[in-house]
């Protein structure tokens, strides 16, 4: 079962039980090696009993373990400039050094008869084999464990274990250790009398020369490796800071050279991608600016100018222009021009089919020309007139609803011989935006004209409504509606016969009241009185035909005759009740009473008068009857003709009045008197 590695932040966390097993196994290996060496090689230690030998080595093993654990706890957190594996390596070297001192001291006190060189040789063995070789093995184990834990540092260069340092350590240690071991062996042979002085000098000379030469070569190689590594590190830091055009030295024919070459290739690709991203960002900003301008209320000329300027900048052109189709001349006219040769172009008109722009307008297809002077369609007259030298051209059509309305053109790409397909796609997008902007402007202009027309029509309609409202105060509503329906035609004289109910009312005693009140008070009273009576008539479905002094003539017509007959009678009763309320409110009006007469029959309704002055009213015998009924009515009551009474049914209480003789009628009229105090 695999376990998930937890990143370590201290040496105690890094050195877990598996790492400790490696370390103690390494120490046990040293014990086994020294035991074999002592029994087989050393002339003094070999005389010890095996139990004493193993006891001594075991004591040193446990002492080293205690020292190692103590150092791990004490120095668990390395300084800022040292990594965790390096800190573990230093602790390991220190524990081996301490183990050598303990081993020498233990042998010195237990075996004082041994020569001093024997004790020093034991100390050297621990330092050379343990601190030199086995500590390097433990270092490699710690580095492998750190990689498994995926330890990363905020500033990797702060903890960077320079490759030159590791190489130099390896050269020195793996060169010096065998040399020192050989030197100790030679010293022992000399000390024990096994070889003569000349042999020692020869071995020492050759060994020393080889060691010195190996050290010089390793130092020279290390310096070269250090310089190349420093150069690569400096280059990567410059790349990290974003410096442009950084090139690492890739001349080494090894892994470092391959890494430098890969970094160079990566930088070139990143720079190329960055250039493409910058271009795309510039194009996006340009398109966004144009889109925002199109969605705003900017004038169309401002938007077209912005499109031409952005197309010039994004395509890196020396000049750019936009030509629109002139509906009057049928040619292309310069609308916007940018660049050195822009002056004077506004007056030039190019026929369809002539030159590059004429060919694009005629074929409705873009043209990308790398050498303008080599193209027979190119017109050099503008260059000759302005002194401008055209090298390359890119021209695309502006299309609206499948019809070419203009062209957009850019001239001479800066930093390149000609424009490419990417520039063409980009310019086509600008041309499409220009076409949309122009079409939107034209639609907006049409909508503005329609809005202005609608605004005038609404204003006229409002004025007519105001005039209608004003006319309604003087003319019956039916007349006003008739005028509204026929305002496109001249109103004609004439009328038609309709069945209607006519109401007449008149105030008795108004003449005497007029003598008591001043004219202003009379007018004020009449306004209040007429307003109240008119409201009642209209609420019951009638219209006030006219005011006759203090009298009122109202007409009720349309629909079921029982409906307008009942409405007229009800209006008369309500008018009597309302006048009673007015009398109660003012003592000066206490003697005012009103007569109301109502009659139903055929009348002639229509425009009566002349072509220059007419009146919409009702006339006929039945109108006269209603007027006579009002004159014969008992004050405070409503007098109704028999023709009206027939349409009322049993809705009202009444008593029959004496028959009334009416002018132009042979037979008297039967009447019914209604009391407004009775329920209805």
NORZI-V641009 format. One line per field, one symbol per residue. ss: DSSP state (~ for helix, > for strand, _ for the rest). psi: psi as a letter, one per 30 degrees, with the letter a starting at -180 (. if undefined). Layout:
ss = ???
psi = ???
This chain:
ss = __________~~~~__~~~~~~~~~~~~~~~~~~~~~~~~____~~~__~~~~~~~~~~~~~~~~~~~~~~~~~_________~~~~~~~~~~~~~~~~~~~~~~~~~~~_____~~~~~~~~~~~~~~~~~~~~~~~~~~~~~~~~~_______~~~____~~~~~~~~~~~~~~~~~~~~~~~~~~~~~_____~~~~~~~~~~~~~~~~~~~~~~~~~~~~~~~~~~~~~~~~~~~~______________~~~~~~~~~~~~~~~~~~~~~~~~~~~~~~~~~~~~~~~~~____~~~~~~~~~~~~~~~__>>>>>>>>>______>>>>>>>______~~~_>>____~~~~~~~~~___>>>__~~~______~~~~~~______>>>>>>>>__>>>>>>>>>>>_______~~~~~~~~~~~~~~~~~~~~~~~~~~~~~~~~~~~~~~~~~~~~~~~~~~~~____~~~~~~~~~________>>>>>>>>>>>>>>>_~~~~~~~__~~~~~~~~~~~~~~~~~~~~~___>>>>>>__>>>>>>>___~~~~~~~~~~~~~~~~~~~~~~~~~_~~~___>>>>>>>>>>>>>>>>>____>>>>>>_~~~~~~~~~~~~____>>>>>~~~~~~~______>>___>________>_>>>>>_____
psi = kklkkkkkfleeeeiaeeeeeeeeeeeeeeeeeeeeeeefekfeffflleeeeeeeeeeeeeeeeeeeeeeeeehejllfgkleeeeeeeeeeeeeeeeeeeeeeeeefeiffkleeeeeeeeeeeeeedfeeeeeeeeeeeeeeeeefhkkkejefegkjkeeeeeeeeeeefeeeeeeeeeeeeeeeeeggflleeeeeeeeeeeeeeeeeeeeeeeeeeeeeeeeeeeeeeeeeeeefgklhkkljgfkhaeeeeeeeeeeeeeeeeeeeeeeeeeeeeeeeeeeeeeeeefagkleeeeeeeeeeeeeeefhlflllkklkjfefgakkjekkkaegfkffffkkklkfkaeeeeeeefhklkjkfjeffkffkjfeeeeefgkjkelkjkkljkjhgkkfalkkkkjkkglellaeeeeeeeeeeeeeeeeeeeeeeeeeeeeeeeeeeeeeeeeeeeeeeeeeeefffkkeeeeeeeefhfflkkkllalklklkkkklkkkgeeeeffelleeeeeeeeeeeeeeeeeeeefgglkjelkicglkkkkklkakefefeeeeeeeeeeeeeeeeeeeefjffgfgklkkkkkkkaklkkajkblffjlkjakllefeeeeeeeeefkkkfakkkleeeeeffbhflklkklkkkkkkgkeklkklkkkkffkk.
